Amino acid sequence: MGGRIDMAKGRIKEAAGALINNDKLRAQGQTDQAVGRVKQAAAGVVQEARNDARKIVDKARQVAQKAVDKARR
């Protein structure tokens, strides 16, 4: 389940818990929201790592192509 879904589910649980005065449901909602925030943060880190890896691969290709071009001269 995605981070945004967990956060929405958590907000609903927390609101329902507050409405019916159920501390356990309210706490579950807060926990779900925290899990959602962690998932979103982790997804951001993964995306940044992918972007950095692509840049490294692109740079390595450029360097390799220059070496091939130089060797052919």
N, C-alpha and C positions, 0 to 999 in steps of 0.2 A: 504494500500500500504506500502511496506517495506521501511525502511530508505534508503537502497541503491538505490532503484528505484526512490525515491524522489530526492536523490542527483543527479542521472544521468539525470533525467528530468530537474532538475534545471540548471545543467551545459549546457544542450542543449538550454534551454530557454535563459540563460544568453548569450551564444555565439550567438544565433540568434538575440537577442536584440542588441548586440554590432555590429553585421554584418549589420543590417538594421538601426542602430542608433535609436533604440526604447528604451528609458529609462524605460518605464513601463514594458516591457517584460524582460529587464535586471534585474529590481528589483524583478519581480515575480520569476525569476530564482534563484536569491540570497535567496529569502524567501524559495523557495522549498528546496534549499540545506540546509538551517538552520533547516528546519523541519526534513529533513532526518537525520541530525546529532543528533538532539534531540531524534528521534525515535531509532536510533542505541544505544545511550547512555542509554535510558530507557530500551531497550531490554537487555542490559548488566546488569543493576541493577536487573532486574527481574530474569535473569538467576542466578546471584550470590545469590539472596534470595532463589531461589529453591534449589540450592546446599547446602546452609546453613541449610535450613529446612530438607533436606534429612539427613545431618550429625546429626542433633539433634534427628530425629526420629530413626536413626540407634543406636545412643548412648542410647536412652531411651529403645530400644528393648534389648540391651546388659545388661543394668542395671536390667530390668525386668526379663530377663532370669536368671541372676545370683541370683536374689531374689527367683525365683521359684526353682532353683537348690538347693539353701541353705535350703529352706523350706522343700524340699523332703528328706533331709538327716536326 
